[in-house]
Amino acid sequence: MRNWIRQAEADHGERDDRPSTSMLEENRRLAKENAELRRVNDVLRAASAFFASEIDPTRRRS
C-alpha cells in the first residue's frame, strides 16, 4: 500500500525520489526501441559484410 501511495505522490509531482509512471513507461518504450535498433544494425552489418564479399570475393573479412 505504501508503494502505491508513494507512486501516486511521484505522479503528482510531490516526490522527487522516484520516477513518475509516465517516465517509467517512456523508459520502457525507449529500451524496446533501442533493442530493435540494435537488431536492425546487426542485420545491416551482416548484410553489408555479405554483399562486400560478393562484390570482391578475393577480399577477406578481418
PDB file of N, CA, C and O in Angstrom:
ATOM      1  N   MET A   1       0.819  -1.184   0.000  1.00  0.00           N
ATOM      2  CA  MET A   1       0.000   0.000   0.000  1.00  0.00           C
ATOM      3  C   MET A   1       0.873   1.261   0.000  1.00  0.00           C
ATOM      4  O   MET A   1       0.579   2.239  -0.688  1.00  0.00           O
ATOM      5  N   ARG A   2       1.954   1.213   0.791  1.00  0.00           N
ATOM      6  CA  ARG A   2       2.849   2.384   0.839  1.00  0.00           C
ATOM      7  C   ARG A   2       3.441   2.699  -0.524  1.00  0.00           C
ATOM      8  O   ARG A   2       3.564   3.862  -0.911  1.00  0.00           O
ATOM      9  N   ASN A   3       3.809   1.640  -1.249  1.00  0.00           N
ATOM     10  CA  ASN A   3       4.394   1.858  -2.581  1.00  0.00           C
ATOM     11  C   ASN A   3       3.405   2.537  -3.519  1.00  0.00           C
ATOM     12  O   ASN A   3       3.798   3.393  -4.311  1.00  0.00           O
ATOM     13  N   TRP A   4       2.140   2.171  -3.444  1.00  0.00           N
ATOM     14  CA  TRP A   4       1.129   2.804  -4.286  1.00  0.00           C
ATOM     15  C   TRP A   4       0.984   4.279  -3.945  1.00  0.00           C
ATOM     16  O   TRP A   4       0.856   5.128  -4.827  1.00  0.00           O
ATOM     17  N   ILE A   5       1.005   4.561  -2.671  1.00  0.00           N
ATOM     18  CA  ILE A   5       0.885   5.963  -2.230  1.00  0.00           C
ATOM     19  C   ILE A   5       2.092   6.759  -2.701  1.00  0.00           C
ATOM     20  O   ILE A   5       1.948   7.869  -3.213  1.00  0.00           O
ATOM     21  N   ARG A   6       3.272   6.196  -2.529  1.00  0.00           N
ATOM     22  CA  ARG A   6       4.498   6.882  -2.978  1.00  0.00           C
ATOM     23  C   ARG A   6       4.480   7.111  -4.484  1.00  0.00           C
ATOM     24  O   ARG A   6       4.877   8.173  -4.965  1.00  0.00           O
ATOM     25  N   GLN A   7       4.012   6.099  -5.229  1.00  0.00           N
ATOM     26  CA  GLN A   7       3.951   6.254  -6.684  1.00  0.00           C
ATOM     27  C   GLN A   7       2.943   7.320  -7.072  1.00  0.00           C
ATOM     28  O   GLN A   7       3.198   8.105  -7.985  1.00  0.00           O
ATOM     29  N   ALA A   8       1.813   7.364  -6.401  1.00  0.00           N
ATOM     30  CA  ALA A   8       0.810   8.400  -6.680  1.00  0.00           C
ATOM     31  C   ALA A   8       1.369   9.784  -6.373  1.00  0.00           C
ATOM     32  O   ALA A   8       1.113  10.734  -7.113  1.00  0.00           O
ATOM     33  N   GLU A   9       2.120   9.905  -5.302  1.00  0.00           N
ATOM     34  CA  GLU A   9       2.751  11.189  -4.976  1.00  0.00           C
ATOM     35  C   GLU A   9       3.772  11.575  -6.035  1.00  0.00           C
ATOM     36  O   GLU A   9       3.871  12.744  -6.409  1.00  0.00           O
ATOM     37  N   ALA A  10       4.529  10.603  -6.519  1.00  0.00           N
ATOM     38  CA  ALA A  10       5.505  10.880  -7.578  1.00  0.00           C
ATOM     39  C   ALA A  10       4.794  11.314  -8.863  1.00  0.00           C
ATOM     40  O   ALA A  10       5.258  12.215  -9.562  1.00  0.00           O
ATOM     41  N   ASP A  11       3.669  10.667  -9.168  1.00  0.00           N
ATOM     42  CA  ASP A  11       2.909  11.022 -10.373  1.00  0.00           C
ATOM     43  C   ASP A  11       2.342  12.438 -10.293  1.00  0.00           C
ATOM     44  O   ASP A  11       2.181  13.101 -11.318  1.00  0.00           O
ATOM     45  N   HIS A  12       2.045  12.895  -9.100  1.00  0.00           N
ATOM     46  CA  HIS A  12       1.508  14.246  -8.915  1.00  0.00           C
ATOM     47  C   HIS A  12       2.602  15.288  -8.689  1.00  0.00           C
ATOM     48  O   HIS A  12       2.301  16.459  -8.459  1.00  0.00           O
ATOM     49  N   GLY A  13       3.866  14.871  -8.751  1.00  0.00           N
ATOM     50  CA  GLY A  13       4.974  15.808  -8.608  1.00  0.00           C
ATOM     51  C   GLY A  13       5.303  16.155  -7.174  1.00  0.00           C
ATOM     52  O   GLY A  13       6.012  17.130  -6.925  1.00  0.00           O
ATOM     53  N   GLU A  14       4.813  15.392  -6.240  1.00  0.00           N
ATOM     54  CA  GLU A  14       5.067  15.679  -4.833  1.00  0.00           C
ATOM     55  C   GLU A  14       6.343  15.014  -4.325  1.00  0.00           C
ATOM     56  O   GLU A  14       6.831  15.354  -3.247  1.00  0.00           O
ATOM     57  N   ARG A  15       6.883  14.075  -5.087  1.00  0.00           N
ATOM     58  CA  ARG A  15       8.102  13.358  -4.691  1.00  0.00           C
ATOM     59  C   ARG A  15       9.113  13.421  -5.832  1.00  0.00           C
ATOM     60  O   ARG A  15       8.752  13.339  -7.006  1.00  0.00           O
ATOM     61  N   ASP A  16      10.375  13.566  -5.468  1.00  0.00           N
ATOM     62  CA  ASP A  16      11.439  13.575  -6.471  1.00  0.00           C
ATOM     63  C   ASP A  16      12.328  12.337  -6.372  1.00  0.00           C
ATOM     64  O   ASP A  16      13.268  12.194  -7.154  1.00  0.00           O
ATOM     65  N   ASP A  17      12.050  11.444  -5.431  1.00  0.00           N
ATOM     66  CA  ASP A  17      12.935  10.309  -5.208  1.00  0.00           C
ATOM     67  C   ASP A  17      12.602   9.086  -6.064  1.00  0.00           C
ATOM     68  O   ASP A  17      13.312   8.083  -6.005  1.00  0.00           O
ATOM     69  N   ARG A  18      11.547   9.157  -6.848  1.00  0.00           N
ATOM     70  CA  ARG A  18      11.208   8.060  -7.746  1.00  0.00           C
ATOM     71  C   ARG A  18      10.584   8.627  -9.016  1.00  0.00           C
ATOM     72  O   ARG A  18       9.946   9.679  -8.985  1.00  0.00           O
ATOM     73  N   PRO A  19      10.769   7.925 -10.133  1.00  0.00           N
ATOM     74  CA  PRO A  19      10.207   8.426 -11.402  1.00  0.00           C
ATOM     75  C   PRO A  19       8.700   8.253 -11.444  1.00  0.00           C
ATOM     76  O   PRO A  19       8.141   7.358 -10.811  1.00  0.00           O
ATOM     77  N   SER A  20       8.062   9.117 -12.194  1.00  0.00           N
ATOM     78  CA  SER A  20       6.611   9.025 -12.362  1.00  0.00           C
ATOM     79  C   SER A  20       6.276   7.845 -13.275  1.00  0.00           C
ATOM     80  O   SER A  20       7.148   7.304 -13.955  1.00  0.00           O
ATOM     81  N   THR A  21       5.028   7.465 -13.278  1.00  0.00           N
ATOM     82  CA  THR A  21       4.574   6.350 -14.110  1.00  0.00           C
ATOM     83  C   THR A  21       4.803   6.642 -15.586  1.00  0.00           C
ATOM     84  O   THR A  21       5.206   5.758 -16.342  1.00  0.00           O
ATOM     85  N   SER A  22       4.549   7.874 -15.996  1.00  0.00           N
ATOM     86  CA  SER A  22       4.760   8.219 -17.409  1.00  0.00           C
ATOM     87  C   SER A  22       6.238   8.128 -17.787  1.00  0.00           C
ATOM     88  O   SER A  22       6.578   7.736 -18.904  1.00  0.00           O
ATOM     89  N   MET A  23       7.110   8.492 -16.850  1.00  0.00           N
ATOM     90  CA  MET A  23       8.549   8.395 -17.112  1.00  0.00           C
ATOM     91  C   MET A  23       8.971   6.921 -17.215  1.00  0.00           C
ATOM     92  O   MET A  23       9.793   6.570 -18.062  1.00  0.00           O
ATOM     93  N   LEU A  24       8.422   6.075 -16.369  1.00  0.00           N
ATOM     94  CA  LEU A  24       8.726   4.644 -16.434  1.00  0.00           C
ATOM     95  C   LEU A  24       8.260   4.048 -17.759  1.00  0.00           C
ATOM     96  O   LEU A  24       8.974   3.252 -18.370  1.00  0.00           O
ATOM     97  N   GLU A  25       7.067   4.431 -18.202  1.00  0.00           N
ATOM     98  CA  GLU A  25       6.557   3.939 -19.482  1.00  0.00           C
ATOM     99  C   GLU A  25       7.429   4.417 -20.644  1.00  0.00           C
ATOM    100  O   GLU A  25       7.706   3.663 -21.577  1.00  0.00           O
ATOM    101  N   GLU A  26       7.852   5.663 -20.575  1.00  0.00           N
ATOM    102  CA  GLU A  26       8.726   6.208 -21.629  1.00  0.00           C
ATOM    103  C   GLU A  26      10.062   5.464 -21.650  1.00  0.00           C
ATOM    104  O   GLU A  26      10.587   5.162 -22.722  1.00  0.00           O
ATOM    105  N   ASN A  27      10.607   5.173 -20.479  1.00  0.00           N
ATOM    106  CA  ASN A  27      11.869   4.431 -20.406  1.00  0.00           C
ATOM    107  C   ASN A  27      11.724   3.034 -20.994  1.00  0.00           C
ATOM    108  O   ASN A  27      12.614   2.561 -21.700  1.00  0.00           O
ATOM    109  N   ARG A  28      10.607   2.374 -20.707  1.00  0.00           N
ATOM    110  CA  ARG A  28      10.370   1.039 -21.281  1.00  0.00           C
ATOM    111  C   ARG A  28      10.264   1.111 -22.794  1.00  0.00           C
ATOM    112  O   ARG A  28      10.826   0.275 -23.502  1.00  0.00           O
ATOM    113  N   ARG A  29       9.540   2.115 -23.294  1.00  0.00           N
ATOM    114  CA  ARG A  29       9.381   2.269 -24.736  1.00  0.00           C
ATOM    115  C   ARG A  29      10.727   2.514 -25.412  1.00  0.00           C
ATOM    116  O   ARG A  29      11.020   1.943 -26.462  1.00  0.00           O
ATOM    117  N   LEU A  30      11.531   3.365 -24.801  1.00  0.00           N
ATOM    118  CA  LEU A  30      12.844   3.670 -25.376  1.00  0.00           C
ATOM    119  C   LEU A  30      13.783   2.463 -25.320  1.00  0.00           C
ATOM    120  O   LEU A  30      14.576   2.250 -26.237  1.00  0.00           O
ATOM    121  N   ALA A  31      13.695   1.688 -24.264  1.00  0.00           N
ATOM    122  CA  ALA A  31      14.523   0.481 -24.162  1.00  0.00           C
ATOM    123  C   ALA A  31      14.163  -0.506 -25.271  1.00  0.00           C
ATOM    124  O   ALA A  31      15.045  -1.110 -25.881  1.00  0.00           O
ATOM    125  N   LYS A  32      12.861  -0.669 -25.530  1.00  0.00           N
ATOM    126  CA  LYS A  32      12.426  -1.551 -26.623  1.00  0.00           C
ATOM    127  C   LYS A  32      12.906  -1.019 -27.972  1.00  0.00           C
ATOM    128  O   LYS A  32      13.365  -1.781 -28.823  1.00  0.00           O
ATOM    129  N   GLU A  33      12.794   0.284 -28.155  1.00  0.00           N
ATOM    130  CA  GLU A  33      13.230   0.888 -29.414  1.00  0.00           C
ATOM    131  C   GLU A  33      14.738   0.710 -29.611  1.00  0.00           C
ATOM    132  O   GLU A  33      15.189   0.411 -30.716  1.00  0.00           O
ATOM    133  N   ASN A  34      15.506   0.892 -28.554  1.00  0.00           N
ATOM    134  CA  ASN A  34      16.953   0.700 -28.642  1.00  0.00           C
ATOM    135  C   ASN A  34      17.305  -0.743 -28.992  1.00  0.00           C
ATOM    136  O   ASN A  34      18.198  -0.987 -29.803  1.00  0.00           O
ATOM    137  N   ALA A  35      16.604  -1.699 -28.379  1.00  0.00           N
ATOM    138  CA  ALA A  35      16.863  -3.107 -28.677  1.00  0.00           C
ATOM    139  C   ALA A  35      16.560  -3.401 -30.147  1.00  0.00           C
ATOM    140  O   ALA A  35      17.322  -4.101 -30.814  1.00  0.00           O
ATOM    141  N   GLU A  36      15.454  -2.870 -30.645  1.00  0.00           N
ATOM    142  CA  GLU A  36      15.096  -3.079 -32.048  1.00  0.00           C
ATOM    143  C   GLU A  36      16.140  -2.447 -32.972  1.00  0.00           C
ATOM    144  O   GLU A  36      16.521  -3.049 -33.977  1.00  0.00           O
ATOM    145  N   LEU A  37      16.596  -1.261 -32.646  1.00  0.00           N
ATOM    146  CA  LEU A  37      17.617  -0.604 -33.477  1.00  0.00           C
ATOM    147  C   LEU A  37      18.937  -1.374 -33.458  1.00  0.00           C
ATOM    148  O   LEU A  37      19.632  -1.439 -34.472  1.00  0.00           O
ATOM    149  N   ARG A  38      19.279  -1.949 -32.322  1.00  0.00           N
ATOM    150  CA  ARG A  38      20.494  -2.776 -32.265  1.00  0.00           C
ATOM    151  C   ARG A  38      20.362  -3.994 -33.168  1.00  0.00           C
ATOM    152  O   ARG A  38      21.303  -4.350 -33.878  1.00  0.00           O
ATOM    153  N   ARG A  39      19.179  -4.642 -33.142  1.00  0.00           N
ATOM    154  CA  ARG A  39      18.959  -5.804 -34.010  1.00  0.00           C
ATOM    155  C   ARG A  39      19.051  -5.402 -35.484  1.00  0.00           C
ATOM    156  O   ARG A  39      19.663  -6.108 -36.286  1.00  0.00           O
ATOM    157  N   VAL A  40      18.448  -4.278 -35.835  1.00  0.00           N
ATOM    158  CA  VAL A  40      18.496  -3.807 -37.222  1.00  0.00           C
ATOM    159  C   VAL A  40      19.942  -3.514 -37.630  1.00  0.00           C
ATOM    160  O   VAL A  40      20.359  -3.864 -38.734  1.00  0.00           O
ATOM    161  N   ASN A  41      20.693  -2.884 -36.757  1.00  0.00           N
ATOM    162  CA  ASN A  41      22.095  -2.592 -37.069  1.00  0.00           C
ATOM    163  C   ASN A  41      22.903  -3.871 -37.264  1.00  0.00           C
ATOM    164  O   ASN A  41      23.759  -3.935 -38.145  1.00  0.00           O
ATOM    165  N   ASP A  42      22.636  -4.888 -36.446  1.00  0.00           N
ATOM    166  CA  ASP A  42      23.341  -6.165 -36.611  1.00  0.00           C
ATOM    167  C   ASP A  42      23.017  -6.797 -37.956  1.00  0.00           C
ATOM    168  O   ASP A  42      23.904  -7.324 -38.628  1.00  0.00           O
ATOM    169  N   VAL A  43      21.753  -6.746 -38.347  1.00  0.00           N
ATOM    170  CA  VAL A  43      21.359  -7.303 -39.647  1.00  0.00           C
ATOM    171  C   VAL A  43      22.018  -6.528 -40.779  1.00  0.00           C
ATOM    172  O   VAL A  43      22.536  -7.123 -41.724  1.00  0.00           O
ATOM    173  N   LEU A  44      22.000  -5.210 -40.687  1.00  0.00           N
ATOM    174  CA  LEU A  44      22.624  -4.393 -41.738  1.00  0.00           C
ATOM    175  C   LEU A  44      24.130  -4.623 -41.808  1.00  0.00           C
ATOM    176  O   LEU A  44      24.706  -4.660 -42.895  1.00  0.00           O
ATOM    177  N   ARG A  45      24.759  -4.774 -40.661  1.00  0.00           N
ATOM    178  CA  ARG A  45      26.201  -5.035 -40.634  1.00  0.00           C
ATOM    179  C   ARG A  45      26.505  -6.382 -41.295  1.00  0.00           C
ATOM    180  O   ARG A  45      27.451  -6.489 -42.076  1.00  0.00           O
ATOM    181  N   ALA A  46      25.715  -7.399 -40.988  1.00  0.00           N
ATOM    182  CA  ALA A  46      25.918  -8.717 -41.587  1.00  0.00           C
ATOM    183  C   ALA A  46      25.661  -8.671 -43.096  1.00  0.00           C
ATOM    184  O   ALA A  46      26.413  -9.259 -43.873  1.00  0.00           O
ATOM    185  N   ALA A  47      24.602  -7.975 -43.508  1.00  0.00           N
ATOM    186  CA  ALA A  47      24.291  -7.864 -44.929  1.00  0.00           C
ATOM    187  C   ALA A  47      25.396  -7.117 -45.667  1.00  0.00           C
ATOM    188  O   ALA A  47      25.765  -7.484 -46.783  1.00  0.00           O
ATOM    189  N   SER A  48      25.913  -6.086 -45.050  1.00  0.00           N
ATOM    190  CA  SER A  48      26.997  -5.323 -45.660  1.00  0.00           C
ATOM    191  C   SER A  48      28.226  -6.209 -45.871  1.00  0.00           C
ATOM    192  O   SER A  48      28.844  -6.176 -46.935  1.00  0.00           O
ATOM    193  N   ALA A  49      28.574  -6.992 -44.863  1.00  0.00           N
ATOM    194  CA  ALA A  49      29.726  -7.888 -44.997  1.00  0.00           C
ATOM    195  C   ALA A  49      29.470  -8.935 -46.078  1.00  0.00           C
ATOM    196  O   ALA A  49      30.370  -9.257 -46.854  1.00  0.00           O
ATOM    197  N   PHE A  50      28.258  -9.463 -46.134  1.00  0.00           N
ATOM    198  CA  PHE A  50      27.920 -10.460 -47.148  1.00  0.00           C
ATOM    199  C   PHE A  50      28.044  -9.879 -48.547  1.00  0.00           C
ATOM    200  O   PHE A  50      28.684 -10.477 -49.412  1.00  0.00           O
ATOM    201  N   PHE A  51      27.438  -8.721 -48.777  1.00  0.00           N
ATOM    202  CA  PHE A  51      27.476  -8.135 -50.109  1.00  0.00           C
ATOM    203  C   PHE A  51      28.869  -7.637 -50.478  1.00  0.00           C
ATOM    204  O   PHE A  51      29.228  -7.639 -51.656  1.00  0.00           O
ATOM    205  N   ALA A  52      29.647  -7.218 -49.510  1.00  0.00           N
ATOM    206  CA  ALA A  52      31.030  -6.814 -49.800  1.00  0.00           C
ATOM    207  C   ALA A  52      31.832  -8.020 -50.265  1.00  0.00           C
ATOM    208  O   ALA A  52      32.670  -7.896 -51.158  1.00  0.00           O
ATOM    209  N   SER A  53      31.590  -9.180 -49.676  1.00  0.00           N
ATOM    210  CA  SER A  53      32.313 -10.384 -50.108  1.00  0.00           C
ATOM    211  C   SER A  53      31.839 -10.849 -51.477  1.00  0.00           C
ATOM    212  O   SER A  53      32.614 -11.449 -52.222  1.00  0.00           O
ATOM    213  N   GLU A  54      30.585 -10.587 -51.823  1.00  0.00           N
ATOM    214  CA  GLU A  54      30.072 -10.936 -53.145  1.00  0.00           C
ATOM    215  C   GLU A  54      30.686 -10.046 -54.225  1.00  0.00           C
ATOM    216  O   GLU A  54      30.938 -10.502 -55.340  1.00  0.00           O
ATOM    217  N   ILE A  55      30.923  -8.793 -53.897  1.00  0.00           N
ATOM    218  CA  ILE A  55      31.487  -7.855 -54.869  1.00  0.00           C
ATOM    219  C   ILE A  55      32.947  -8.182 -55.139  1.00  0.00           C
ATOM    220  O   ILE A  55      33.388  -8.169 -56.288  1.00  0.00           O
ATOM    221  N   ASP A  56      33.686  -8.471 -54.096  1.00  0.00           N
ATOM    222  CA  ASP A  56      35.118  -8.771 -54.221  1.00  0.00           C
ATOM    223  C   ASP A  56      35.425 -10.040 -53.449  1.00  0.00           C
ATOM    224  O   ASP A  56      35.802  -9.972 -52.279  1.00  0.00           O
ATOM    225  N   PRO A  57      35.269 -11.202 -54.084  1.00  0.00           N
ATOM    226  CA  PRO A  57      35.458 -12.460 -53.355  1.00  0.00           C
ATOM    227  C   PRO A  57      36.895 -12.703 -52.915  1.00  0.00           C
ATOM    228  O   PRO A  57      37.127 -13.540 -52.043  1.00  0.00           O
ATOM    229  N   THR A  58      37.869 -11.998 -53.489  1.00  0.00           N
ATOM    230  CA  THR A  58      39.263 -12.191 -53.078  1.00  0.00           C
ATOM    231  C   THR A  58      39.586 -11.459 -51.789  1.00  0.00           C
ATOM    232  O   THR A  58      40.581 -11.765 -51.133  1.00  0.00           O
ATOM    233  N   ARG A  59      38.768 -10.510 -51.427  1.00  0.00           N
ATOM    234  CA  ARG A  59      38.973  -9.729 -50.199  1.00  0.00           C
ATOM    235  C   ARG A  59      38.490 -10.537 -49.001  1.00  0.00           C
ATOM    236  O   ARG A  59      37.378 -11.066 -49.012  1.00  0.00           O
ATOM    237  N   ARG A  60      39.314 -10.629 -47.983  1.00  0.00           N
ATOM    238  CA  ARG A  60      38.939 -11.385 -46.778  1.00  0.00           C
ATOM    239  C   ARG A  60      38.431 -10.451 -45.719  1.00  0.00           C
ATOM    240  O   ARG A  60      38.892  -9.317 -45.588  1.00  0.00           O
ATOM    241  N   ARG A  61      37.445 -10.957 -44.943  1.00  0.00           N
ATOM    242  CA  ARG A  61      36.951 -10.193 -43.813  1.00  0.00           C
ATOM    243  C   ARG A  61      37.915 -10.367 -42.655  1.00  0.00           C
ATOM    244  O   ARG A  61      38.459 -11.446 -42.422  1.00  0.00           O
ATOM    245  N   SER A  62      38.110  -9.264 -41.934  1.00  0.00           N
ATOM    246  CA  SER A  62      39.010  -9.353 -40.783  1.00  0.00           C
ATOM    247  C   SER A  62      38.238  -9.388 -39.497  1.00  0.00           C
ATOM    248  O   SER A  62      38.832  -9.462 -38.421  1.00  0.00           O
TER     249      SER A  62
END
